[in-house]
Amino acid sequence: MSTRQKIIEQVTESPEVSVLIVGGGINGVGLLRELALQGVDALLVDKADFCSGSSAASSRMVHGGLRYLEFGEFRLVKESLKDRNLLLGNARHYVHPLKTTIPIFRRCSGIFGAIRKFLHLGSGSRPAHRGSLIVKMGLTFYDIFTRKNRMTPKHKFTSRSRSLAEKPMLPKNIVCTATYYDAWVSYPERLGLELILDAGGFCQEVRALNYVSLQGAQGDIAILRDELSGEELRVKPKIMINATGAWIDFTNRAIDRESQLIGGTKGAHLVIDNDQLFEALAGGMVYYETPEGRVAIAMQWLGKSLIGSTDIRVDNPDEVRCTEDEVDYMLESIRQVFPGLKVDHSQIVSRFTGVRPLRYCESETVQASRDHYCAVDEPDEHINFPVCSMTGGKWTTFRAFAEQVTDDLLTRLDRTRALASDDVEIGGGRGYPHDEAARRRWVLDLAERTELDSERINDLLNRYGTRGEQVAAYVAESPDQSLAHHAGYTRREIEFIIKHERIAHIDDLLLRRTAIALLGELTSELLAELTEIASDVLGWSPEQAEKEIDRAKAILLDRFSVDLG
């Protein structure tokens, strides 16, 4: 019996649960782990796959929020920098230091605009580029906030001549560059999955189901639907958490609770295969301004270049797509920061977009707060349990947000905190080698024990952290071979993912357990090969396998502009 079916049977037999979490994005799974650490029983459900909505459409950054300083959000920046540093230690297998370069074109420009933003008076009608003085002030705060727990080098400024020598493709009219460090995450969706797997290990009464939707609520009952079987599930929570991000208001309406909590904005990104751009980024990120004064990023990601993003107010998160206008806008912006760059539509291997679950406000989108808070609807004559809506949040601060919400839930449940999560390592980050020498020892030791090639072990360590030991053990149990249409993976590695990582559809594998589709590595032949492996493991019939292929092709074309024909 599959893990999923076991959980469904457990819920059917024992529907009472202390906390029901609706939404399996980073806020929801972060809260699930935090509750598990306190020994609180909880059930998380998501209408789609885990971390498949806005959490799958991030810029792959783990950052302190340099731009938030302009709006006076010092508490949020301090919190973000603290949790950025915690992730650099607790999830070192996926979260890595990111050297970031800011091209600067003026010395004192942007001071009055910054004052207007700080006082929440708007940015003015004619945006000015941030000069070196404004950037210096922001980066100084960055260094001050991290002085007691410094995980990255302090910022520095570099002269025009030296900057152009190091990055010759930058515009010749810069006056200098600033360099500072944030962090990037290689596999964010996998990090989210590991939080779920860890939660189940910390507390057996904590469970998670993908492809289960909330249909309604009445009295002490929350009505759920298994999207795979159509079966109805009824649970009796003491508290319900609405962690559906950009869909929070839609979810509240489904249980007859009207709200206007979210004023989300769309952020689109492009994954580009361009050697010239990849080389120009020199192993780091360029953080730059568009002519309109918006900030944008270009960074290396898993052998490709990632650029983004836009910031457009949207009403319905289900309808967001990366449009051709946005593509043109982002390509033009990257050509401006690298004037000699030759990049065009043919080099885009995928595109994606998501909605930032920002707190609703009437002002321009750029001024919407990036902070998080939890709005609580107390029980009424219709629903007997409180509904708490987790509004805002981002990858960097998921732990802090979960900690704050958990402390409130513990009070409501008349329980006390058992454990702090600050220093709890995540998934494959547990026991991860701290330096190159330790890494070599880890690889060679596992290669000797499993009789797998050390290069293969190194790949598994990159993909799974120390969980690669479990993958290697599984791979070594039986004869294995590389995939016919992707030499970087083997059949038994794919089998392991499908068996142990909550795969329900083939697109879960293509987009979230691996990055194959986003990196432009997917072909029709590889899709057929992976579906055949999934069919063997999950018992899909030929008809079901064909439906899975059709479903994957439709999703890839519609949401990611990946056309397999």
C-alpha positions as CSV (number, residue, x, y, z in Angstrom):
1,M,0.0,0.0,0.0
2,S,1.3,3.4,-0.9
3,T,2.1,6.1,1.7
4,R,-0.6,8.2,0.2
5,Q,-3.3,5.5,0.6
6,K,-2.2,4.7,4.1
7,I,-2.7,8.4,5.1
8,I,-6.1,8.5,3.5
9,E,-7.1,5.4,5.4
10,Q,-5.8,6.9,8.6
11,V,-7.8,10.1,8.0
12,T,-10.9,8.2,7.2
13,E,-10.6,6.0,10.4
14,S,-9.6,8.9,12.7
15,P,-10.8,12.2,11.3
16,E,-9.9,14.3,14.4
17,V,-6.9,16.5,14.0
18,S,-5.5,19.4,16.0
19,V,-4.5,21.5,13.0
20,L,-5.6,21.2,9.4
21,I,-3.3,23.1,7.0
22,V,-4.7,23.9,3.6
23,G,-1.9,24.7,1.2
24,G,1.3,22.9,0.5
25,G,3.5,25.8,-0.5
26,I,6.5,26.9,1.5
27,N,4.4,28.6,4.2
28,G,2.3,25.5,4.7
29,V,5.1,22.9,4.7
30,G,7.2,25.2,6.9
31,L,4.4,25.3,9.5
32,L,3.9,21.5,9.2
33,R,7.5,20.9,10.2
34,E,7.3,23.5,13.0
35,L,4.2,21.8,14.5
36,A,5.9,18.4,14.1
37,L,8.8,19.6,16.2
38,Q,6.4,20.5,19.0
39,G,4.6,17.1,18.7
40,V,1.4,18.6,17.5
41,D,-0.7,16.4,15.2
42,A,-1.5,18.0,11.9
43,L,-2.7,17.2,8.4
44,L,-1.6,19.2,5.4
45,V,-3.5,19.1,2.1
46,D,-2.9,20.8,-1.3
47,K,-5.2,20.7,-4.3
48,A,-2.1,20.1,-6.5
49,D,1.4,19.0,-5.8
50,F,3.5,20.3,-3.0
51,C,5.2,23.6,-3.8
52,S,3.7,23.7,-7.2
53,G,2.1,27.1,-7.1
54,S,3.8,30.4,-6.3
55,S,6.5,28.5,-4.3
56,A,7.6,26.9,-7.6
57,A,7.9,30.3,-9.4
58,S,10.5,32.0,-7.2
59,S,13.6,33.7,-8.3
60,R,15.6,31.0,-6.6
61,M,17.0,33.6,-4.2
62,V,17.3,33.4,-0.4
63,H,17.8,37.0,0.5
64,G,17.6,39.7,3.1
65,G,15.5,42.0,1.0
66,L,17.8,44.9,0.3
67,R,15.1,46.8,-1.5
68,Y,12.8,46.6,1.6
69,L,15.0,49.1,3.4
70,E,13.7,51.8,1.1
71,F,10.2,51.3,2.7
72,G,11.5,51.3,6.2
73,E,10.9,47.5,6.7
74,F,13.9,47.1,9.0
75,R,12.4,44.4,11.1
76,L,11.6,42.3,8.0
77,V,15.2,42.8,6.6
78,K,16.7,41.8,10.0
79,E,14.5,38.7,10.2
80,S,15.2,37.8,6.6
81,L,19.0,38.1,7.0
82,K,18.9,36.0,10.2
83,D,16.9,33.2,8.4
84,R,19.0,33.5,5.3
85,N,22.0,32.7,7.5
86,L,20.2,29.9,9.2
87,L,19.4,28.3,5.8
88,L,23.0,28.6,4.7
89,G,23.8,26.4,7.7
90,N,20.8,24.2,8.0
91,A,20.2,23.5,4.3
92,R,23.8,23.9,3.0
93,H,23.1,21.1,0.4
94,Y,20.6,23.4,-1.5
95,V,21.3,26.9,-0.2
96,H,24.6,28.5,-1.2
97,P,26.2,31.9,-0.9
98,L,25.5,34.2,-3.9
99,K,28.0,36.9,-4.9
100,T,25.9,39.8,-6.2
101,T,27.0,42.7,-8.3
102,I,25.1,46.0,-8.6
103,P,26.1,48.2,-11.6
104,I,25.9,51.9,-10.5
105,F,25.5,54.8,-12.9
106,R,25.3,57.8,-10.6
107,R,26.8,59.0,-7.3
108,C,23.9,60.8,-5.5
109,S,20.9,59.9,-7.7
110,G,17.7,58.6,-6.1
111,I,18.0,60.3,-2.7
112,F,14.7,62.2,-2.9
113,G,12.9,59.1,-4.4
114,A,14.2,57.0,-1.6
115,I,12.9,59.5,1.0
116,R,9.5,59.5,-0.6
117,K,9.4,55.7,-0.5
118,F,10.6,55.6,3.1
119,L,7.8,58.0,4.0
120,H,5.3,55.9,1.9
121,L,4.6,58.9,-0.4
122,G,5.2,57.0,-3.6
123,S,8.3,56.9,-5.7
124,G,7.5,60.1,-7.7
125,S,6.6,60.4,-11.3
126,R,10.1,60.2,-12.7
127,P,12.1,57.3,-11.2
128,A,15.8,57.9,-10.8
129,H,18.5,55.2,-10.7
130,R,19.8,54.5,-7.2
131,G,23.2,56.2,-6.8
132,S,26.2,54.9,-5.0
133,L,25.3,56.8,-1.8
134,I,21.8,55.1,-1.5
135,V,23.3,51.7,-2.3
136,K,26.1,52.2,0.3
137,M,23.5,53.0,3.0
138,G,21.5,49.9,2.2
139,L,24.5,47.6,2.2
140,T,25.9,49.1,5.4
141,F,22.6,48.1,7.1
142,Y,23.0,44.6,5.7
143,D,26.4,44.3,7.3
144,I,25.2,45.8,10.6
145,F,22.3,43.3,10.8
146,T,24.6,40.3,10.3
147,R,27.6,41.4,12.4
148,K,26.9,38.9,15.2
149,N,26.4,35.9,12.9
150,R,28.4,36.7,9.7
151,M,28.1,33.9,7.1
152,T,29.2,35.9,4.1
153,P,31.8,38.6,3.3
154,K,31.0,42.2,3.9
155,H,30.1,44.4,1.0
156,K,32.6,46.4,-1.1
157,F,32.7,48.9,-3.9
158,T,34.8,48.5,-7.0
159,S,36.0,51.3,-9.3
160,R,34.8,51.6,-12.9
161,S,38.0,50.5,-14.5
162,R,38.4,47.4,-12.3
163,S,34.7,46.5,-12.6
164,L,35.0,46.6,-16.4
165,A,38.1,44.5,-16.3
166,E,36.3,41.9,-14.2
167,K,33.0,42.1,-16.1
168,P,33.8,43.6,-19.5
169,M,30.2,43.2,-20.8
170,L,28.8,45.8,-18.3
171,P,27.9,49.2,-19.7
172,K,30.9,51.5,-20.2
173,N,29.1,54.4,-18.5
174,I,29.0,52.9,-15.0
175,V,30.7,54.9,-12.3
176,C,31.4,51.8,-10.1
177,T,29.9,48.5,-8.9
178,A,28.9,47.3,-5.5
179,T,29.4,43.7,-4.5
180,Y,27.6,42.0,-1.6
181,Y,26.4,38.4,-0.8
182,D,23.0,36.9,-0.4
183,A,22.1,33.3,-1.2
184,W,20.5,31.1,-3.8
185,V,18.6,27.8,-3.7
186,S,19.4,25.1,-6.2
187,Y,16.2,23.0,-5.8
188,P,13.6,25.0,-3.9
189,E,10.8,22.5,-4.6
190,R,12.9,19.6,-3.2
191,L,13.7,21.7,-0.1
192,G,9.9,22.0,0.4
193,L,9.5,18.2,0.0
194,E,12.2,17.6,2.6
195,L,10.4,19.7,5.1
196,I,7.4,17.4,4.7
197,L,9.5,14.2,5.0
198,D,11.3,15.6,8.0
199,A,8.0,16.5,9.6
200,G,6.7,12.9,9.3
201,G,10.0,11.7,10.9
202,F,9.7,14.1,13.8
203,C,6.1,13.2,14.6
204,Q,4.1,10.2,13.3
205,E,0.8,12.1,13.7
206,V,1.9,14.7,11.2
207,R,0.8,13.8,7.6
208,A,0.6,15.5,4.2
209,L,-1.4,14.8,1.1
210,N,-1.0,16.3,-2.3
211,Y,-3.9,16.5,-4.8
212,V,-6.5,16.9,-2.0
213,S,-8.7,20.0,-2.1
214,L,-10.9,21.8,0.4
215,Q,-14.5,21.8,-0.7
216,G,-16.2,23.4,2.2
217,A,-16.7,23.5,6.0
218,Q,-19.8,23.2,8.2
219,G,-19.9,23.0,12.0
220,D,-16.9,21.1,13.2
221,I,-16.3,19.4,9.8
222,A,-13.9,20.4,6.9
223,I,-14.9,18.6,3.7
224,L,-12.0,17.5,1.5
225,R,-11.9,15.8,-1.9
226,D,-9.2,13.4,-3.2
227,E,-8.5,14.8,-6.7
228,L,-7.1,11.5,-7.8
229,S,-10.0,9.2,-6.9
230,G,-12.8,11.7,-6.4
231,E,-13.4,10.3,-2.9
232,E,-14.7,12.7,-0.2
233,L,-12.9,13.0,3.1
234,R,-14.2,14.6,6.2
235,V,-11.9,15.8,9.0
236,K,-12.6,17.5,12.4
237,P,-9.9,20.1,13.0
238,K,-9.5,22.2,16.2
239,I,-7.9,24.9,14.0
240,M,-7.7,25.4,10.3
241,I,-4.8,27.2,8.7
242,N,-5.3,28.8,5.3
243,A,-1.8,28.7,3.8
244,T,-2.9,28.9,0.1
245,G,-0.8,32.0,-0.6
246,A,-2.1,33.9,-3.6
247,W,-5.4,31.8,-3.4
248,I,-6.1,32.8,0.3
249,D,-9.2,34.9,-0.5
250,F,-10.5,32.2,-2.9
251,T,-10.0,29.5,-0.2
252,N,-11.8,31.6,2.4
253,R,-14.8,32.0,0.0
254,A,-15.0,28.3,-0.4
255,I,-15.9,28.1,3.3
256,D,-18.2,31.1,3.2
257,R,-15.6,33.5,4.7
258,E,-15.2,36.7,2.7
259,S,-11.8,38.3,2.8
260,Q,-9.6,40.8,1.0
261,L,-6.2,39.9,2.3
262,I,-4.1,39.4,-0.9
263,G,-3.1,42.0,-3.5
264,G,-0.7,39.8,-5.4
265,T,1.7,40.8,-8.1
266,K,2.9,38.6,-11.0
267,G,6.6,37.9,-11.3
268,A,7.8,36.2,-14.6
269,H,11.1,34.6,-15.2
270,L,13.1,33.2,-18.2
271,V,15.5,30.3,-18.2
272,I,18.1,31.0,-21.0
273,D,20.7,28.8,-22.6
274,N,23.2,31.4,-23.8
275,D,26.9,30.8,-23.2
276,Q,27.8,34.5,-23.5
277,L,25.3,35.5,-20.8
278,F,26.4,32.6,-18.6
279,E,30.0,33.6,-18.8
280,A,29.2,37.3,-18.2
281,L,27.5,36.4,-14.9
282,A,30.8,34.9,-13.7
283,G,29.3,32.5,-11.2
284,G,27.2,35.1,-9.4
285,M,24.2,37.4,-9.9
286,V,23.8,40.8,-11.3
287,Y,21.2,42.9,-9.5
288,Y,20.2,45.9,-11.7
289,E,17.5,48.5,-12.4
290,T,15.3,48.7,-15.5
291,P,14.7,52.2,-17.0
292,E,11.4,52.4,-15.0
293,G,13.4,52.0,-11.8
294,R,12.3,48.4,-11.1
295,V,14.9,46.0,-9.8
296,A,15.7,42.9,-11.9
297,I,18.1,40.0,-11.5
298,A,20.2,37.7,-13.8
299,M,22.0,34.7,-12.2
300,Q,23.5,31.4,-13.1
301,W,21.2,28.4,-12.1
302,L,22.1,24.8,-12.7
303,G,24.1,25.4,-15.8
304,K,21.7,27.9,-17.4
305,S,20.9,31.6,-16.8
306,L,17.8,32.8,-15.0
307,I,16.5,36.3,-15.5
308,G,13.5,38.1,-14.0
309,S,11.2,39.4,-12.9
310,T,8.1,41.5,-13.6
311,D,5.8,43.1,-11.0
312,I,2.2,43.3,-12.3
313,R,-0.9,43.4,-10.1
314,V,-3.2,40.4,-10.8
315,D,-6.6,39.3,-9.6
316,N,-6.7,35.6,-10.4
317,P,-3.6,33.5,-9.8
318,D,-4.9,30.7,-11.9
319,E,-4.8,32.9,-15.0
320,V,-1.2,34.1,-14.8
321,R,1.1,33.3,-17.6
322,C,4.4,34.8,-18.8
323,T,3.3,36.9,-21.8
324,E,5.2,37.8,-24.9
325,D,5.3,41.4,-23.8
326,E,7.0,40.3,-20.6
327,V,9.5,38.2,-22.5
328,D,10.4,41.2,-24.7
329,Y,10.6,43.4,-21.6
330,M,13.0,41.0,-19.8
331,L,15.2,40.4,-22.9
332,E,15.5,44.1,-23.5
333,S,16.4,44.8,-19.9
334,I,19.2,42.2,-19.9
335,R,20.6,43.7,-23.2
336,Q,20.8,47.0,-21.4
337,V,22.8,45.7,-18.5
338,F,25.0,43.8,-21.0
339,P,24.9,46.0,-24.1
340,G,27.0,43.6,-26.2
341,L,24.9,40.6,-25.4
342,K,23.2,38.7,-28.2
343,V,20.2,37.0,-26.7
344,D,16.9,36.2,-28.4
345,H,13.7,34.2,-28.0
346,S,15.3,31.0,-29.5
347,Q,17.6,30.7,-26.5
348,I,14.7,30.6,-23.9
349,V,14.4,27.0,-22.8
350,S,11.5,27.7,-20.4
351,R,9.5,30.5,-18.8
352,F,7.5,30.5,-15.6
353,T,5.5,33.0,-13.5
354,G,3.9,33.1,-10.1
355,V,2.1,35.5,-7.8
356,R,3.6,37.1,-4.8
357,P,1.1,36.7,-2.0
358,L,1.4,40.3,-0.8
359,R,-0.9,42.0,1.7
360,Y,-3.7,43.8,-0.1
361,C,-3.2,47.6,-0.5
362,E,-4.6,50.3,-2.8
363,S,-1.2,51.8,-3.6
364,E,1.1,51.0,-6.5
365,T,2.4,47.4,-6.5
366,V,6.0,48.3,-5.7
367,Q,4.9,49.7,-2.4
368,A,3.0,46.7,-1.2
369,S,4.6,45.3,2.0
370,R,6.6,42.1,1.7
371,D,6.1,41.4,5.4
372,H,3.9,38.5,6.7
373,Y,1.2,38.2,9.3
374,C,-1.6,35.9,10.2
375,A,-5.3,37.0,10.0
376,V,-7.6,35.1,12.3
377,D,-11.4,34.5,11.8
378,E,-12.8,33.2,15.1
379,P,-15.5,30.5,15.2
380,D,-19.0,31.6,14.3
381,E,-22.5,30.1,13.8
382,H,-21.3,28.5,10.5
383,I,-17.9,27.1,11.4
384,N,-16.9,25.9,14.9
385,F,-13.2,26.3,14.6
386,P,-10.9,29.3,14.0
387,V,-9.5,29.9,10.5
388,C,-6.0,31.5,10.4
389,S,-4.8,32.9,7.1
390,M,-1.1,33.1,6.6
391,T,-0.7,36.2,4.5
392,G,2.6,37.2,2.8
393,G,5.8,35.4,3.4
394,K,8.6,34.1,1.2
395,W,11.1,31.3,0.9
396,T,13.7,33.1,3.0
397,T,11.5,33.6,6.1
398,F,9.3,30.5,6.1
399,R,10.8,29.3,9.3
400,A,10.3,32.6,11.2
401,F,6.8,32.9,9.9
402,A,6.0,29.3,10.9
403,E,7.5,29.9,14.3
404,Q,5.3,32.9,15.0
405,V,2.2,31.1,13.9
406,T,3.0,28.0,15.8
407,D,3.5,30.0,19.1
408,D,-0.1,31.4,18.6
409,L,-1.4,27.9,17.9
410,L,0.3,26.4,20.9
411,T,-1.5,29.0,23.1
412,R,-4.8,28.1,21.5
413,L,-4.1,24.4,22.0
414,D,-3.0,25.0,25.6
415,R,0.4,23.6,24.9
416,T,4.0,24.9,25.3
417,R,6.9,25.0,22.9
418,A,9.1,21.9,23.1
419,L,11.8,22.8,20.6
420,A,13.2,25.7,18.7
421,S,13.8,25.3,15.0
422,D,16.7,27.7,14.6
423,D,19.4,25.1,14.4
424,V,17.4,22.1,13.1
425,E,19.0,21.0,9.8
426,I,16.8,20.1,6.9
427,G,16.7,16.8,5.0
428,G,20.0,16.2,3.1
429,G,21.6,19.1,5.0
430,R,22.0,16.9,8.1
431,G,25.6,15.9,8.3
432,Y,26.4,17.7,5.0
433,P,30.2,18.0,4.5
434,H,31.5,21.4,5.7
435,D,34.4,21.7,3.4
436,E,36.0,20.2,0.3
437,A,38.2,17.8,2.2
438,A,35.2,16.4,4.2
439,R,33.2,16.3,0.9
440,R,35.9,14.1,-0.8
441,R,35.9,11.8,2.2
442,W,32.1,11.5,2.2
443,V,32.1,10.7,-1.5
444,L,34.9,8.2,-1.4
445,D,33.5,6.4,1.6
446,L,30.1,6.0,0.1
447,A,31.6,5.0,-3.3
448,E,33.5,2.2,-1.5
449,R,30.5,1.0,0.4
450,T,28.1,0.9,-2.6
451,E,30.7,0.2,-5.3
452,L,29.3,3.1,-7.3
453,D,31.6,5.4,-9.2
454,S,32.8,8.4,-7.1
455,E,31.6,10.8,-9.8
456,R,28.2,9.3,-9.6
457,I,28.2,9.7,-5.8
458,N,29.2,13.3,-6.2
459,D,26.2,13.9,-8.5
460,L,23.9,12.3,-5.9
461,L,25.4,14.5,-3.2
462,N,24.7,17.6,-5.3
463,R,21.1,16.6,-6.0
464,Y,20.0,15.2,-2.6
465,G,22.6,16.2,0.0
466,T,23.3,13.5,2.5
467,R,20.0,11.9,1.5
468,G,22.0,10.8,-1.5
469,E,23.2,7.9,0.7
470,Q,19.7,6.5,0.7
471,V,19.5,6.9,-3.1
472,A,22.9,5.3,-3.6
473,A,21.9,2.3,-1.4
474,Y,18.8,1.8,-3.5
475,V,20.7,2.1,-6.8
476,A,23.3,-0.4,-5.7
477,E,20.8,-3.1,-4.7
478,S,20.2,-4.2,-8.3
479,P,21.8,-3.7,-11.7
480,D,21.3,-0.2,-13.0
481,Q,21.8,1.7,-16.3
482,S,21.7,5.3,-17.5
483,L,18.5,6.5,-19.0
484,A,18.5,6.1,-22.8
485,H,17.6,9.8,-23.3
486,H,19.3,11.5,-20.3
487,A,22.7,10.3,-19.4
488,G,22.7,12.3,-16.1
489,Y,20.1,10.0,-14.5
490,T,19.8,6.3,-14.1
491,R,16.7,4.1,-14.1
492,R,17.0,3.1,-10.4
493,E,17.5,6.7,-9.3
494,I,14.2,7.6,-11.0
495,E,12.6,4.6,-9.4
496,F,13.7,5.8,-6.0
497,I,12.2,9.3,-6.5
498,I,8.9,7.8,-7.7
499,K,8.7,5.3,-4.8
500,H,9.8,7.6,-2.0
501,E,8.9,11.2,-2.9
502,R,5.1,11.3,-3.2
503,I,4.8,11.3,-7.0
504,A,1.2,11.3,-8.2
505,H,1.6,12.6,-11.8
506,I,4.6,12.5,-14.2
507,D,4.8,16.3,-14.2
508,D,5.6,16.1,-10.4
509,L,8.8,14.4,-11.5
510,L,9.6,16.6,-14.4
511,L,9.1,20.0,-12.7
512,R,9.5,19.6,-9.0
513,R,11.5,16.4,-8.0
514,T,13.9,17.2,-10.8
515,A,14.5,20.4,-12.9
516,I,14.6,18.4,-16.2
517,A,11.8,20.3,-17.9
518,L,12.8,23.8,-16.7
519,L,16.4,23.3,-17.9
520,G,15.3,22.4,-21.4
521,E,16.5,18.8,-21.1
522,L,13.1,17.2,-21.8
523,T,12.3,15.5,-25.1
524,S,9.3,13.5,-26.2
525,E,11.5,10.4,-26.0
526,L,12.6,11.1,-22.5
527,L,9.0,11.8,-21.4
528,A,8.0,8.4,-22.7
529,E,10.9,6.7,-21.0
530,L,10.2,8.4,-17.6
531,T,6.5,7.6,-17.9
532,E,7.3,3.9,-18.6
533,I,9.4,3.8,-15.4
534,A,6.6,5.5,-13.5
535,S,4.1,3.0,-14.9
536,D,6.1,0.1,-13.7
537,V,6.5,1.5,-10.2
538,L,2.9,2.9,-9.7
539,G,1.0,0.3,-11.8
540,W,-0.3,2.6,-14.4
541,S,-2.1,1.0,-17.3
542,P,-1.1,1.9,-20.9
543,E,-4.2,4.1,-21.1
544,Q,-3.3,5.9,-17.9
545,A,0.3,6.3,-19.0
546,E,-0.9,8.0,-22.2
547,K,-3.1,10.3,-20.3
548,E,-0.2,11.3,-18.1
549,I,1.9,12.1,-21.2
550,D,-0.9,14.2,-22.6
551,R,-1.4,16.0,-19.3
552,A,2.3,16.7,-18.9
553,K,2.6,18.1,-22.5
554,A,-0.4,20.3,-22.0
555,I,0.9,21.7,-18.6
556,L,4.4,22.3,-20.0
557,L,3.1,24.2,-23.1
558,D,0.5,26.2,-21.2
559,R,2.5,27.3,-18.2
560,F,6.2,27.0,-19.2
561,S,6.1,27.4,-23.0
562,V,7.9,24.0,-23.4
563,D,6.6,22.5,-26.6
564,L,7.1,18.8,-27.1
565,G,4.8,18.6,-30.1
